[in-house]
Amino acid sequence: MAFEALKAELDLLMQTVADAPEDRFGFYIQLKEKLNQARAFGYTPPQDLVDLEAELDKEFTDENAEKFPRPS
């Protein structure tokens, strides 16, 4: 996949979340997929998207920890 095509997909994804902000988890999964594709092809994703990915990782990890506490 060409970098320009991947960049266009990321732009479309960002517009989608701007139009439907209530689906944060769906956006999170799609963002991770696109950034992982970029990494697989040897591209360095934009730092702002990497930072957003890290924030969402933490958010959804924290949410899951509350719903599914680890046994003591």
Backbone as JSON Lines, residues from 0, in Angstrom:
{"i":0,"aa":"M","n":[0.85,-1.17,0.0],"ca":[0.0,0.0,0.0],"c":[0.89,1.23,0.0]}
{"i":1,"aa":"A","n":[0.59,2.14,-0.88],"ca":[1.37,3.37,-0.96],"c":[1.08,4.26,0.24]}
{"i":2,"aa":"F","n":[2.1,4.99,0.62],"ca":[1.97,5.87,1.78],"c":[0.85,6.88,1.58]}
{"i":3,"aa":"E","n":[0.7,7.4,0.39],"ca":[-0.35,8.4,0.13],"c":[-1.74,7.8,0.33]}
{"i":4,"aa":"A","n":[-1.92,6.55,-0.07],"ca":[-3.21,5.89,0.13],"c":[-3.5,5.7,1.62]}
{"i":5,"aa":"L","n":[-2.49,5.29,2.36],"ca":[-2.65,5.11,3.8],"c":[-2.94,6.45,4.48]}
{"i":6,"aa":"K","n":[-2.25,7.48,4.04],"ca":[-2.48,8.82,4.59],"c":[-3.92,9.27,4.3]}
{"i":7,"aa":"A","n":[-4.41,8.98,3.11],"ca":[-5.79,9.34,2.77],"c":[-6.78,8.58,3.65]}
{"i":8,"aa":"E","n":[-6.5,7.31,3.92],"ca":[-7.37,6.53,4.8],"c":[-7.37,7.09,6.22]}
{"i":9,"aa":"L","n":[-6.21,7.51,6.69],"ca":[-6.14,8.13,8.03],"c":[-6.92,9.44,8.06]}
{"i":10,"aa":"D","n":[-6.81,10.23,7.0],"ca":[-7.57,11.49,6.93],"c":[-9.07,11.22,6.96]}
{"i":11,"aa":"L","n":[-9.5,10.21,6.21],"ca":[-10.92,9.83,6.19],"c":[-11.37,9.35,7.57]}
{"i":12,"aa":"L","n":[-10.53,8.58,8.23],"ca":[-10.85,8.1,9.57],"c":[-11.01,9.27,10.54]}
{"i":13,"aa":"M","n":[-10.12,10.25,10.46],"ca":[-10.21,11.41,11.34],"c":[-11.5,12.2,11.07]}
{"i":14,"aa":"Q","n":[-11.9,12.3,9.81],"ca":[-13.15,12.99,9.49],"c":[-14.34,12.21,10.02]}
{"i":15,"aa":"T","n":[-14.28,10.89,9.94],"ca":[-15.37,10.05,10.44],"c":[-15.58,10.25,11.92]}
{"i":16,"aa":"V","n":[-14.5,10.29,12.69],"ca":[-14.65,10.48,14.14],"c":[-15.13,11.9,14.46]}
{"i":17,"aa":"A","n":[-14.78,12.85,13.63],"ca":[-15.28,14.21,13.84],"c":[-16.79,14.27,13.62]}
{"i":18,"aa":"D","n":[-17.28,13.45,12.69],"ca":[-18.72,13.42,12.39],"c":[-19.51,12.56,13.38]}
{"i":19,"aa":"A","n":[-18.87,11.55,13.97],"ca":[-19.56,10.64,14.9],"c":[-18.68,10.36,16.12]}
{"i":20,"aa":"P","n":[-18.52,11.34,16.99],"ca":[-17.59,11.19,18.12],"c":[-18.04,10.18,19.17]}
{"i":21,"aa":"E","n":[-19.29,9.71,19.1],"ca":[-19.77,8.78,20.12],"c":[-19.18,7.38,19.98]}
{"i":22,"aa":"D","n":[-18.61,7.05,18.84],"ca":[-18.05,5.71,18.63],"c":[-16.53,5.74,18.83]}
{"i":23,"aa":"R","n":[-16.11,6.05,20.04],"ca":[-14.67,6.16,20.34],"c":[-13.96,4.83,20.21]}
{"i":24,"aa":"F","n":[-14.61,3.75,20.64],"ca":[-13.94,2.46,20.6],"c":[-13.75,2.0,19.15]}
{"i":25,"aa":"G","n":[-14.76,2.2,18.32],"ca":[-14.63,1.85,16.9],"c":[-13.51,2.64,16.24]}
{"i":26,"aa":"F","n":[-13.44,3.93,16.57],"ca":[-12.37,4.77,16.05],"c":[-11.02,4.26,16.53]}
{"i":27,"aa":"Y","n":[-10.94,3.91,17.8],"ca":[-9.7,3.4,18.4],"c":[-9.19,2.17,17.65]}
{"i":28,"aa":"I","n":[-10.08,1.22,17.4],"ca":[-9.69,0.0,16.7],"c":[-9.22,0.32,15.28]}
{"i":29,"aa":"Q","n":[-9.95,1.17,14.58],"ca":[-9.56,1.52,13.21],"c":[-8.23,2.28,13.19]}
{"i":30,"aa":"L","n":[-8.05,3.18,14.15],"ca":[-6.79,3.93,14.22],"c":[-5.62,2.98,14.43]}
{"i":31,"aa":"K","n":[-5.77,2.04,15.36],"ca":[-4.7,1.07,15.61],"c":[-4.39,0.27,14.35]}
{"i":32,"aa":"E","n":[-5.43,-0.15,13.62],"ca":[-5.22,-0.92,12.39],"c":[-4.43,-0.11,11.36]}
{"i":33,"aa":"K","n":[-4.82,1.14,11.16],"ca":[-4.14,1.98,10.16],"c":[-2.7,2.28,10.57]}
{"i":34,"aa":"L","n":[-2.48,2.58,11.84],"ca":[-1.12,2.86,12.28],"c":[-0.25,1.61,12.21]}
{"i":35,"aa":"N","n":[-0.83,0.46,12.52],"ca":[-0.07,-0.79,12.4],"c":[0.26,-1.1,10.95]}
{"i":36,"aa":"Q","n":[-0.65,-0.78,10.03],"ca":[-0.35,-0.94,8.6],"c":[0.82,-0.05,8.21]}
{"i":37,"aa":"A","n":[0.79,1.18,8.65],"ca":[1.89,2.1,8.34],"c":[3.21,1.55,8.86]}
{"i":38,"aa":"R","n":[3.2,1.07,10.09],"ca":[4.42,0.51,10.68],"c":[4.89,-0.73,9.92]}
{"i":39,"aa":"A","n":[3.94,-1.56,9.5],"ca":[4.29,-2.79,8.78],"c":[4.97,-2.48,7.44]}
{"i":40,"aa":"F","n":[4.61,-1.36,6.84],"ca":[5.21,-0.97,5.57],"c":[6.45,-0.1,5.76]}
{"i":41,"aa":"G","n":[6.86,0.08,7.01],"ca":[8.08,0.82,7.29],"c":[7.92,2.32,7.38]}
{"i":42,"aa":"Y","n":[6.68,2.79,7.41],"ca":[6.43,4.22,7.54],"c":[6.38,4.61,9.01]}
{"i":43,"aa":"T","n":[6.77,5.82,9.3],"ca":[6.65,6.36,10.65],"c":[5.37,7.17,10.71]}
{"i":44,"aa":"P","n":[4.4,6.72,11.52],"ca":[3.14,7.47,11.6],"c":[3.36,8.85,12.22]}
{"i":45,"aa":"P","n":[2.49,9.8,11.9],"ca":[2.6,11.14,12.49],"c":[2.55,11.07,14.02]}
{"i":46,"aa":"Q","n":[3.37,11.87,14.66],"ca":[3.48,11.81,16.12],"c":[2.16,12.13,16.82]}
{"i":47,"aa":"D","n":[1.37,13.04,16.27],"ca":[0.1,13.37,16.93],"c":[-0.84,12.17,16.95]}
{"i":48,"aa":"L","n":[-0.81,11.35,15.89],"ca":[-1.65,10.15,15.87],"c":[-1.09,9.07,16.79]}
{"i":49,"aa":"V","n":[0.22,8.99,16.9],"ca":[0.84,8.04,17.84],"c":[0.47,8.44,19.27]}
{"i":50,"aa":"D","n":[0.5,9.74,19.56],"ca":[0.12,10.22,20.89],"c":[-1.35,9.92,21.18]}
{"i":51,"aa":"L","n":[-2.21,10.13,20.18],"ca":[-3.63,9.84,20.34],"c":[-3.84,8.34,20.58]}
{"i":52,"aa":"E","n":[-3.12,7.52,19.84],"ca":[-3.21,6.07,20.04],"c":[-2.84,5.71,21.48]}
{"i":53,"aa":"A","n":[-1.79,6.3,22.0],"ca":[-1.35,6.01,23.37],"c":[-2.4,6.45,24.39]}
{"i":54,"aa":"E","n":[-3.02,7.61,24.16],"ca":[-4.07,8.07,25.07],"c":[-5.27,7.12,25.05]}
{"i":55,"aa":"L","n":[-5.65,6.69,23.85],"ca":[-6.79,5.77,23.74],"c":[-6.44,4.4,24.31]}
{"i":56,"aa":"D","n":[-5.2,3.95,24.12],"ca":[-4.76,2.69,24.74],"c":[-4.99,2.76,26.24]}
{"i":57,"aa":"K","n":[-4.55,3.84,26.84],"ca":[-4.68,4.0,28.29],"c":[-6.16,4.07,28.69]}
{"i":58,"aa":"E","n":[-6.93,4.84,27.95],"ca":[-8.36,4.98,28.27],"c":[-9.07,3.63,28.26]}
{"i":59,"aa":"F","n":[-8.87,2.87,27.19],"ca":[-9.6,1.61,27.09],"c":[-9.0,0.52,27.97]}
{"i":60,"aa":"T","n":[-7.73,0.6,28.28],"ca":[-7.14,-0.34,29.23],"c":[-7.69,-0.06,30.62]}
{"i":61,"aa":"D","n":[-7.78,1.21,30.99],"ca":[-8.34,1.58,32.29],"c":[-9.81,1.16,32.41]}
{"i":62,"aa":"E","n":[-10.59,1.37,31.34],"ca":[-11.99,0.98,31.36],"c":[-12.13,-0.52,31.54]}
{"i":63,"aa":"N","n":[-11.31,-1.3,30.84],"ca":[-11.38,-2.75,30.95],"c":[-10.95,-3.22,32.32]}
{"i":64,"aa":"A","n":[-9.99,-2.54,32.92],"ca":[-9.52,-2.93,34.25],"c":[-10.64,-2.75,35.27]}
{"i":65,"aa":"E","n":[-11.46,-1.72,35.1],"ca":[-12.57,-1.5,36.02],"c":[-13.67,-2.54,35.81]}
{"i":66,"aa":"K","n":[-13.93,-2.9,34.57],"ca":[-14.98,-3.88,34.28],"c":[-14.55,-5.3,34.62]}
{"i":67,"aa":"F","n":[-13.28,-5.59,34.41],"ca":[-12.77,-6.94,34.61],"c":[-11.55,-6.9,35.52]}
{"i":68,"aa":"P","n":[-11.77,-6.71,36.82],"ca":[-10.62,-6.63,37.73],"c":[-9.83,-7.93,37.76]}
{"i":69,"aa":"R","n":[-8.53,-7.8,37.92],"ca":[-7.67,-8.98,38.0],"c":[-7.85,-9.65,39.36]}
{"i":70,"aa":"P","n":[-7.84,-10.98,39.36],"ca":[-7.97,-11.68,40.65],"c":[-6.77,-11.41,41.54]}
{"i":71,"aa":"S","n":[-7.01,-11.37,42.83],"ca":[-5.93,-11.1,43.79],"c":[-5.17,-12.36,44.12]}
